[in-house]
Amino acid sequence: MIVRRWRYLAVIGVSLFGLAGCAVNSSTGSMQFVPLMSEAEEARVGAETHPKIVQAYGGVYDNDALGGYVAGVVARIAASSNKSVRYRTTVLDSDVVNAFALPGGYVYVTRGLLALVNDEAELAGVLGHEIGHVDARHSAQRQTAAVGTSLLGAVVGAVVGNDVVSQVLGIGQKGFLASYSRDQEYEADKLGVQTLARSGYDPSAQADFLQSMDAEMKLQARLVGAQSGGGTNWFASHPPTPDRVRAARAEARATGIAPGSGRRNREGYLRHIDGMIYGDSPAQGIVDGNSFVHPELRFSFSVPRGFRIANSSQAVMVTGPEKTIAKFDGADKPAGQAVASYLANSWARNVRIGNLSRFKLNGMNAASALARVNNYNARLVVIEYSPTRVYRFLLGTLPQVGGRYDKALQSVVESFHRISKAQAARVKPRRVKIVKVRSGQSVASLAGRMAFSSYREQRFRVLNGLGATQALRAGDRVKIVTR
């Protein structure tokens, strides 16, 4: 999923910087050059952007107790802030590891990040870091767009729009959401550590989470290869370097609070995430090996060996050998409009297509066409699931590949089928389960209960913030992932 820090579209020339000024920031204590946007304007943009953020991340996670708990942590750290801001906290129903805050007091954390966090102090450190970005007005410093431009701007249109060109251009793109500068990240880390100390938390928790984040990034790189190395989530805009961990530990020492002497509240934190969905949500469909199943919308399809499925709230991305790609999503269409007409006149209205054909696919009307989209030879397939609902495959291969993967991509399309209510009921999401370590149990024995077919011990260690050789103690509570 292409999820990076939001940035504004650069559409204003250098001459407009004359509208900016200098001021002392009450959070950082430094003189700050803030271009273009006032705090009131930032707050307005945050309010306008909030519903788009929620939509882009798959909605709000449906767990009032967990949401209230996270909001309570935000309130605790906000009470020690230099600014009086009313914060609105949202837990997003996304497995992407991400947390961020928008001007105006909008704070977001995904359940994917909550699964990686190991105690309340680590969560407070993450949230303190993100609130630090807002307090330090880092977004305003980076602002180079017209006053009033939405934070998302064209991003949402490119991600969820119907235009075929924008769909292809959105695959693997990294330019939508730019990161903060290195200095801004260090400043936000420093503010996060200071917030932990002022709030009574163990200030070393900030570095502990950065270490876990680094381990998670390396694990993901092993799981999916070089494609994952950093660009799809919190890691992209928060580079987890050893230098950054060392700086956070030095800042924690500077507070004078000994590691482990502040509030950590591991037990309370783990209690609140016990049973939380891990990975894909049934509301967004579930990747299960080489298959994608949507139990609520009642359909499934599969990919061949050597292809990989990545799910998001807007689309399912399939990547294969030699940069072969497929994008799957759904859309509404007018009742009575033929599926071929929908393809040619609605979905691909801005693309020159050829070889438009109609066919039946597992009892459903379907149509396909060929096109050249960006650098890809593309095939567009539309399947009429109901009179007003279609599902779409955008299949692409590079010209130099020829037809080597045509049969593989065709098999993806042909595998699309409806599933019964009984089949849908058997689809269960993975969940976080908190268990107490018993005498004689080891990392290996508990990792064997993880609901994965590979890298079970590595996943278990990263999930629980354990080093490569660190052992468990009887009585400890740890996270496992089950179905």
N, C-alpha and C positions, 0 to 999 in steps of 0.2 A: 504494500500500500504506500502511495506516495504521500507521506505526511511529513512535512518539514515546517519550520517556523514561518509564520505568515510575513510577507513583506508587501510593501506598497508598489504600485506600478510607477516607474520613473518617467514622469511626463512634464516636469517643470524644469526650466532652465536655471542656470546659475544666478541669473539676475534676481530671482525671487528670494535668494538668501538674505537680501537686504531687509526682508520683513522679520527676520529672526533677531533674537537678542541673547544676552547673557544673564545668568542668575545663579545664586547659590542654592544647590539642592540640599534640602533639609535632611535627606537620608544619607547622602554621601559626604556632605560637608564641603564639596568642591564647587568651584565656579564652573558652570555648565553652559555650553552653547547649544541652544534648543531651537532648531529650525522649524518654521512654518506653523506648528500646531500648538495651541494653548491647551492647558489641562482640561478645560471645559470641552474643547473640540475632541480631545482624545476620548473623554468619557462618552461623548455622543457616538463616536465611531464604535466604541466597545459595545454600546447598547444595540446599535444597528447590526453588528456582526454576530452577536450571541446566538440568535436562532440559526444562522447559517453554519456556525461551528457545530452546534448540536446535530444538525442534519448531516453534515459532512462526516461526523464521527459515529453515525449509526444510532443516535438518540441517547437518552438518559438511561443509565443502568437502573433497572427496576428493583431497587433494594433501599427502602427508606432508612433502615437502621444504619446501613453502611454510609449512605449519603449524609445522614445526620452526624455520624461519627467524624467523617472527613471535614465537614463544615465546622465541627467543634475544634478540630486541630487548627484549622485556619483561624478561627476566632482567638484561640490561645496565642498564636504567634502574632496575629494582627494587633493584639492588645499591647505588644511591646514595640510596635512600629512607631516611627517618627511622624506618621501621617494618620489622620483620622479618616478612614475610608470604610464604607459599608461593603463588605465583600459578599459576593454571591457565588456559592461553590456548587460545581456540577461534576458528578462522576459519570463519565462517558462510557457507553456500552461498546468498547473497542478493545481488541487485544493488542493494539499497537502500544508500545511502551512510550508514553508521552504525558507531559504535564506542562501547562503554560498558564499565563495570566494575561488578561487584556486590560487596557486602561479603562477606568470606571469601576474597578473592583470585581471583574469577572475572573474566577479562578476555576481551572479545569484539571482533572486528573483522570486517566483512563484506568479501567480495571486491569489492563495489561501491565501498567506500572505498579499498581497496588499488589499484584502477584509477586513482583520482583522485590518489593520492599519487605524488610524483615522485622521492623518494629515501628512504633509511633514516632520515635525520634528521627528515624530515617525519612519517614513521610514528612515530618515537620521541616526537615532540612531541604527536601525537594521543593516543598511549597514556599519556604522562605526564600529559596533561590529565585523562584519564578516571580514572587511578589517583589523581590529585590530589583528585578528587571523593570517592573512597573514604577516602583518608588524612585529608581534612578533615572527614569524617563528614557530608557534605552530605545524604545520604539520611536519616540519623538525625535531622538537624535538621528535615527536612521531614515527619518521620513524625507522622501524626495518626490512625493506625489502631490497632486493638487489637494488643497484642504477640502476635506469631506469625502475623499475617495474611500470606499469601503476597504477594510483590511483584506477581504477576500477578492474584491474586484472581479477580474475575469477568471480567477482561480476556480470558483464554484462552477461557472459556466463551462470551463474546460473539462472539469471532472465529471459533471453530471449532465452536460448538455447533449443534445441529440446529433450534433454535427459530426460526421464521420472523420473529418480532418482533425478536429480537436481531440477525438478519441485516440487516434494514432499518435498524434504529437504528445499526448499525455503519458504515453507508455515510456517509463524510464526517465522522464524528464526530471531535472534537478533544479530548475531555475525558478519554480513557483515560489518557494518559501526559503528565503535566505537566512543564514545564521547570523547571530550576533557576532561582533568582533571578539577576538581573543581577549582584549582588555575588558570588554563588557562582561564576558563570561567569568573572568577572574573576579571582577567587581561584584557580580551577583553571587558568586560562591562566598566571597568575604561577607557580604551582607547576610547571606543565609546562615553562616556560622555564628555571626554576631546575634542574629535573631534567635538561634537555638540557645545560646548562652543566656540572653536576657529573659527567655521564656522558661528557663529552668530545665531545659533538655541537655543531654550530653552533647557538647559541640563537636565531638569526634564522629558523630553519626553522619555528618555530611560526607566525610571522606570514605566512610564505610559503604555508603550507597554508591559513590563514584566507583569504588572497587568492584562492587557487584555489577554495576552497569558495564564496566570494562570486560568482566568475565562473560556477561550475557552477549555482548557484541562479538567476542571471539567465538563463543559457542555457535551463534547464528551464522558466522562466517564458515564454520566447519559444516553446519547443517546444509546450507544452500550454496556454498561455494563463493567465489569472488563477487558474485552479483550482490550479495547482502552487505558487504563490508561496511557499510555505513550509509546510507542515504535514504532510508525509508522512515525514520522515526526520530525519537528524542536524541539518539546518538548523532544524527546528522548535524544538529545545531548545538550539541553539547559534547564536543570531542573529549572522550574519557582518557586523557593521557596520564601517564605516571606523574608528569610535572604537576598536573592539576590536583591529583590526589595528594602529592607531597605538600602543595601550597595550602590545601584545605586542612591537612594535619598541622601544619605550622601555625595557621590561623587559630585552630582549636587550642593549641598549646598557649598561644598568646593571651587567651582569655583567662588563664590561670586556673581553669577547672580541669581536674584530673580526669582522664578517660574512664568512663564507667561510673562516675560519681553523679552524673545528672540523670534526669528522667529518661528511660528508654521505653518502658511499658510494652514489652514484647508480648506478654500474655494477653493483654487487652486487645492489642492490634490483631494478633492471630485469631482471636475469638471472632472478631468482626469480619474477617475475610473467609472464615470457614464456610465452605459450600459455594463460594463465588465461582461463577463460570470462568473457565480458563480456555483461552483460544477462541475459536469461532462460537458465535451465539446461534441458536436455532432460528432466531428472527432474521439472521443475515445469511443463513446457510452454513453448512459444515463441510470442511475438507476432511475426507477420510481416506488416507492413502492416495490412490490415483483417481478417486471419485469425488465429485462435488454433489452433495445432497441438500436440498432445501425442504425440510419437513413441513414448513408452514405453507409454502407455495406449491408443494407436492410435485417436484420434478427432480431429475438427477441426470448427470452425464459423467463420462470418464475420459481420461487421457491415457495415451500409451506410455510404456516404460521409457524413461529418458526425458519425459516432460514433467513440469512442476506446476502446481496450482497455488495461486495466492489469492486470498479472498479479501474483499473490502465491502463497505456498506454500499458502494456505488456500482461495483463491477467485480467480476472474477477475471484475473489475469492468468494466462497460461504461457509459460516460456518453455522453449524446446531447444534442441541442438541448432547451432549456427544461427542464433538470434531469431529463430522461428517463433512467432507469437500468435496468440489468440486472445481476444477480449470478448467476454460474455456479459450481457446485461439484459434488462427488460425495459419495456416502454408501453405506454398506452397508445391505442389507435382508435379512430372513429369506427363505430359499429357500421358494418356494411362496406367499408373500404377493403378492397382486395389486397392480399398480402403483397403481391407484386407491385401494385400501385403505391403501397406504403413504402416499400423499399426504394422505388425510383423517385417518388415525388416528395417524400417526407424525410426519411432517414438519410438518403444519399442525394438530397436535392442540390448540394453544392459540389458534387463529384461527378466526373464523366464516367459513366459505367458502360459495360458491354456484356454480351452474352446473358441477358436477363432470361431466366428460366423459372418455370413453376414445377413443383413436384409434391409428392406426399411423403411425410416423414413420420413413421409410427402412428399413422392415422390422422395426422395434422397437416393442414395446408402449409406449404413453405415455398419460398422463392430465394433465388440466389443470383448474384451478378459479379462480374470481375471489374476491377478498377486498379488504377495506379495511385497510391496514397502515400505521400511523402516519398521515402526511399523503398517502399515495399510494393511488391505485387500482391494485391489484396483480393480476397474473396469475401463478399458480404452475404450472409445468410439470415433470413428472417423466418421465424416459425410462429404460426398463429396458434397460440395456446387456447384462446377464447375469442369471441367476437370483438372484444375490446382490449385484449392483451397479447403482446407479441414478445418473444425472446429472440435475441440477436447474437450472432457470432461474427466477429470481425477477425478474419484469418490472414496472416501475413508471412511472406517469405521474401528474403532478399533476392534480387535478380540472379546473382551468381550461384545461388543454391539450386536453381532450376526446379525440377519437379520432385526432388528427392523426398520431400515430406508431404506431398499432396495426399497420399493415402492415409498417413497418420492424422492429418488435419481433418480429412473426410471422416475418419473413424470417430473423431470427437463429436462432430455434428450428428452422425448416425446414432451415437449412443444416447442422445438426448431423448428422454421418455418421461411420461407421467409415472408417479408412484401412488400406490393405494394409501388409504387412510391407515391401514394396519402397518404397512411398511414405514410410513412417516412416524408412527408412534414408537417404532423400535429405534429411531435415531436419537441418541442421547449425547448431550455435550459433555466435554471434560469439565471437571470441577476441582477446585482446590479443597483438599481435605487436611485438617490438622490432626496429627496423631502424636501420642506420647511415646517416647522411646522406652522400650522395656529392656530389662537386663538381658544381655546376650544379643540384642539386635545391633546391626551394623549398617553402615552406609549402603553396602551391597544388598543386604536383605531388604531394606526399606526401598531402595531404588528399584528393586525387582517388582514392586507394586505399582510403579509409574505406568500410566496408560499410554505408553509409546512403544514402538517396535525397535527403536535404536537409541543409542547414546543415553540410556536410562540413568546411569550413575552420574555422567556429566551434567545432565539436566537437573538431577536432584541436588548436586552440589551447588550449582549456580542459583537455583531457586532458593536455597537456604543460606546463601552467602558463605559456603564452606570452602576452604582452601583445598588444594589437590590432595593433600594427605591428612587433612583434619578429620578426627574421629568424632563420634557421637558419645554423649553421656546419658546414662539411664536417667529418666525423668525429664529430659529436654522435650520440648514440643517442636515438631518440624512440619513442613509442608510436603505433601505428596499430591500428585495429580491422578485422579481416578475418573471413571465413568459412572 
